[in-house]
């Protein structure tokens, strides 16, 4: 069960609106910097690493080449998500990057099922920092002019005198470095023009773009298609993997009972607040944020009877109306 999380923007919108607006401008027009070093990180080496992961993850790991990466999920045998992750092929190793809430499940899965294979597992969460540059100037600030445009492309480089792995994201560049050099790297990036922004501002950008986050918008009862992950995280051309039967059956023959939707809120809402259409609960709030461009917004897995354009009631007992919208949000 995901913990109940709130953002300062939602709890006290007026008090932080000005600072969020300034941070949003940095993310939209320049380059914002967020420290995400607490994300879970593992390293895999060995001759059978890709073959092993091919049978465990939803995407085509065997198709990776050095300098490329992918986004994937790992599932139960019933097709429910245990977590999501980024797999980066650095040539000498595969670096796995996941939400901290999913790290233990990922570690346990690999440790349990790699037995008898040439796969070595290393813990890297505390050994490597991760700084995210977000915005149109991210590549310039990171000196990542040679980094491929494709999302999850990766390369080793030196930035501000620090050895890093540069990773292309949908909104900028991530830099992974030795943890003891994180402060040096941060100082160099700020000198190069990055502006520090809060997690709230970065979360507002993510929610605007309709990107769900494991532990908030999707969890252990979610099938990837419900969260809109098929295009990004699932290969239907690869061989078998854990949970494939459910994922393939739903894709080819079924209709998901829930869909990831956006909500335009009329009042602040918290993670886990119920959503009702008429007298029926049709979902709960996932992530919520105050967007300087869009106002109060949220993501939610909503039952299919609540269609875009419908009005649902949020919260109990003092319910406030919200409009269901398609993702990503449009201004």
C-alpha positions in Angstrom: 0.0 0.0 0.0 1.4 3.4 -1.0 1.9 5.8 1.9 -0.4 8.8 2.0 1.6 11.7 0.6 0.9 15.4 0.3 2.7 18.4 -1.3 3.2 21.8 0.3 1.5 23.3 -2.8 -1.7 21.4 -2.1 -1.7 22.1 1.7 -1.1 25.8 1.4 -1.6 27.0 -2.2 -1.5 30.7 -1.6 1.6 30.6 0.5 3.8 28.9 -2.1 2.2 30.1 -5.4 4.8 32.7 -6.2 7.8 30.5 -5.6 6.2 27.7 -7.6 5.5 30.1 -10.5 9.2 31.1 -10.5 10.3 27.4 -10.4 7.8 26.5 -13.1 9.3 29.3 -15.4 12.7 27.7 -14.9 11.4 24.3 -15.9 9.5 25.7 -18.9 12.1 28.2 -20.2 15.5 27.3 -18.8 16.8 24.5 -16.6 15.7 23.4 -13.1 17.8 21.1 -10.8 16.3 18.4 -8.5 18.2 16.0 -6.4 16.8 12.5 -6.8 19.7 10.6 -5.2 17.3 8.6 -3.0 16.0 6.6 -5.9 16.9 2.9 -5.8 19.9 1.7 -7.9 21.2 -1.7 -8.7 24.0 -3.0 -10.9 24.0 -6.2 -12.9 27.0 -7.8 -14.6 27.6 -11.2 -16.1 27.2 -13.0 -19.4 23.6 -14.0 -18.8 22.3 -10.7 -17.4 20.2 -9.7 -20.4 18.8 -13.2 -20.9 17.8 -13.3 -17.3 16.1 -9.9 -17.3 14.3 -10.8 -20.6 12.3 -13.3 -18.7 11.5 -11.0 -15.8 10.7 -7.6 -17.3 8.0 -6.4 -19.7 10.3 -4.8 -22.2 12.9 -6.1 -24.6 16.1 -6.1 -22.7 17.9 -8.3 -25.1 17.5 -5.7 -27.8 19.5 -3.2 -25.9 22.9 -2.0 -27.1 25.5 0.0 -25.1 24.5 3.6 -24.8 20.8 2.8 -24.9 18.2 2.2 -22.2 14.5 1.4 -21.7 11.6 1.6 -19.3 9.9 -1.5 -18.1 7.8 -3.0 -15.3 8.2 -6.2 -13.3 5.1 -8.1 -12.4 3.5 -10.9 -10.4 2.4 -14.0 -12.3 -1.1 -12.5 -12.4 0.2 -9.5 -14.3 0.0 -7.0 -11.4 2.9 -4.5 -11.0 5.6 -5.0 -8.4 7.4 -1.9 -9.6 8.8 -0.1 -12.6 12.3 0.7 -13.5 14.8 2.1 -16.0 17.4 -0.2 -17.5 20.6 1.5 -18.8 23.1 -0.5 -20.9 26.5 1.0 -20.0 28.5 -1.7 -21.7 30.3 -3.0 -18.7 27.1 -3.2 -16.6 23.4 -2.8 -16.7 22.3 -0.1 -14.2 18.8 -0.4 -12.9 17.0 2.7 -11.5 13.7 2.4 -9.7 11.4 4.1 -7.2 12.7 3.6 -3.7 9.4 2.0 -2.7 10.0 -0.7 -5.3 13.7 -1.3 -4.6 13.2 -4.2 -2.2 10.9 -6.1 -4.5 13.3 -5.6 -7.4 16.3 -6.8 -5.3 14.4 -9.8 -4.0 13.2 -10.8 -7.5 16.7 -10.7 -8.9 18.4 -12.3 -6.0 15.9 -15.2 -5.9 15.7 -16.0 -9.6 19.3 -15.4 -10.7 20.4 -18.6 -8.9 22.4 -20.8 -11.3 23.0 -18.0 -13.8 26.0 -15.9 -14.6 24.5 -12.8 -13.0 26.1 -10.6 -10.4 24.0 -8.2 -8.4 25.4 -5.1 -6.8 23.7 -2.5 -4.5 24.3 1.1 -5.8 21.6 3.2 -4.0 24.0 4.7 -1.5 27.0 4.6 -3.8 25.6 6.8 -6.6 23.9 10.2 -6.6 21.3 11.3 -9.1 20.7 14.9 -10.1 17.9 15.7 -12.6 18.1 18.6 -15.0 14.6 19.6 -16.3 13.8 22.1 -19.0 14.9 23.2 -22.5 18.4 24.2 -21.4 19.1 20.9 -19.6 21.4 19.5 -22.4 23.4 22.8 -22.5 23.9 22.9 -18.7 24.9 19.2 -18.7 27.2 19.5 -21.7 25.3 16.6 -23.2 25.5 17.8 -26.8 26.5 14.3 -28.0 23.9 12.4 -26.0 21.3 10.8 -28.3 17.9 12.4 -28.3 16.1 9.1 -27.6 14.7 8.8 -24.1 16.8 6.6 -21.9 19.9 7.0 -24.1 23.0 7.0 -21.9 26.7 7.8 -22.0 29.6 8.3 -19.7 31.0 11.8 -19.6 32.7 14.3 -17.3 30.7 17.2 -16.1 32.1 19.9 -13.8 35.1 17.7 -13.3 33.0 14.8 -12.1 32.7 11.4 -13.9 29.0 10.9 -14.6 26.5 8.8 -16.6 24.3 11.1 -18.6 20.7 9.8 -19.3 18.2 11.4 -21.7 14.8 11.9 -20.2 11.5 13.1 -21.5 12.1 16.6 -20.1 15.9 16.9 -19.8 18.9 15.0 -18.6 19.7 12.9 -15.5 23.2 12.7 -14.2 24.4 9.7 -12.1 27.6 10.2 -10.2 29.6 8.8 -7.3 27.7 9.8 -4.2 30.6 11.5 -2.6 30.9 13.8 -5.6 27.2 14.8 -5.7 27.8 18.2 -4.0 30.6 19.0 -6.4 28.4 18.1 -9.4 25.5 20.2 -8.0 27.8 23.2 -7.5 29.1 22.9 -11.1 25.6 22.6 -12.6 24.4 25.7 -10.7 27.5 27.6 -11.9 26.5 26.5 -15.5 23.1 28.0 -15.2 20.8 25.5 -13.5 18.3 26.8 -11.0 17.4 24.8 -7.9 13.7 23.8 -7.9 11.6 22.0 -5.4 10.2 18.5 -5.7 6.7 20.1 -5.8 7.6 22.0 -9.0 9.0 18.9 -10.6 6.0 16.8 -9.6 3.7 19.5 -11.1 5.5 19.1 -14.4 5.3 15.3 -14.3 1.5 15.4 -13.5 0.9 18.0 -16.3 2.6 15.5 -18.7 0.5 12.6 -17.5 3.4 10.4 -16.3 2.3 8.1 -13.5 4.6 7.4 -10.6 4.8 4.0 -8.9 3.7 4.1 -5.3 1.4 7.1 -6.0 -0.6 6.7 -9.2 -0.1 2.9 -9.7 0.8 0.1 -7.4 0.5 -3.6 -6.6 -3.1 -3.9 -8.0 -2.3 -2.2 -11.3 -1.9 -3.9 -14.7 0.4 -1.9 -17.0 -2.2 -1.1 -19.5 -4.5 0.5 -16.9 -1.8 3.0 -16.2 -1.2 3.7 -19.9 2.3 2.0 -19.9 1.9 -0.4 -22.8 3.5 1.9 -25.4 6.5 2.9 -23.2 7.1 -0.2 -21.1 5.8 -3.3 -22.8 7.1 -5.3 -25.8 4.5 -7.6 -27.5 7.2 -9.0 -29.8 9.6 -10.5 -27.3 9.4 -13.9 -25.7 7.8 -14.9 -22.4 8.2 -13.1 -19.1 6.5 -13.2 -15.7 2.9 -12.0 -16.0 2.9 -11.9 -19.8 -0.3 -14.0 -20.2 -2.5 -11.4 -18.4 -0.9 -8.4 -20.1 -1.2 -10.0 -23.6 -4.8 -11.2 -23.0 -5.9 -7.8 -21.9 -4.2 -6.1 -24.8 -5.5 -8.3 -27.5 -8.9 -9.4 -26.2 -10.0 -7.3 -23.3 -10.9 -3.8 -22.1 -9.2 -2.5 -18.9 -11.6 -1.7 -16.1 -9.6 1.4 -15.2 -7.7 4.1 -17.1 -5.2 6.7 -16.0 -6.9 10.0 -16.2 -6.3 13.6 -15.3 -8.5 15.6 -12.9 -9.0 19.3 -12.9 -9.7 19.9 -9.2 -11.9 22.6 -7.7 -10.3 22.2 -4.2 -7.1 20.7 -2.8 -7.1 16.9 -2.6 -4.9 14.3 -0.9 -3.5 11.0 -2.1 -6.1 8.3 -1.5 -9.1 10.6 -1.5 -12.1 8.8 -3.0 -13.7 9.7 -6.3 -17.4 9.2 -6.9 -19.6 9.2 -9.9 -23.2 9.3 -8.7 -23.4 6.9 -5.8 -20.5 4.7 -6.9 -16.8 5.1 -6.1 -14.8 5.0 -9.3 -11.3 5.6 -8.1 -9.0 7.4 -5.7 -6.6 10.4 -6.0 -3.0 9.5 -6.9 -0.7 12.4 -7.4 -1.9 16.0 -6.9 -0.3 19.3 -7.5 -0.7 23.0 -7.9 0.3 23.8 -11.4 1.0 27.5 -12.1 -0.2 26.9 -15.6 -3.3 24.8 -14.9 -4.3 25.3 -11.3 -5.1 22.3 -9.0 -4.6 19.0 -10.9 -4.3 15.4 -10.1 -3.8 11.9 -11.6 -6.0 9.0 -10.8 -6.8 5.5 -12.0 -10.5 5.8 -12.8 -13.0 3.2 -13.7 -14.0 3.3 -17.3 -17.6 4.4 -16.7 -16.1 7.8 -15.7 -15.2 9.3 -19.1 -13.3 12.4 -20.0 -15.7 15.4 -19.6 -17.5 13.8 -16.7 -17.7 15.5 -13.3 -16.8 13.4 -10.2 -16.9 14.2 -6.5 -13.6 14.2 -4.6 -13.3 13.4 -0.9 -15.6 12.3 1.8 -17.7 13.7 3.4 -17.1 17.2 2.1 -16.9 16.3 -1.6 -15.7 18.8 -4.1 -16.3 18.5 -7.9 -13.5 17.7 -10.4 -13.5 17.2 -14.1 -12.1 14.1 -15.7 -9.8 14.8 -18.6 -7.6 13.0 -21.1 -3.8 13.0 -20.6 -1.6 14.8 -21.0 -3.3 18.0 -19.7 -3.8 20.8 -22.2 -3.7 24.4 -21.1 
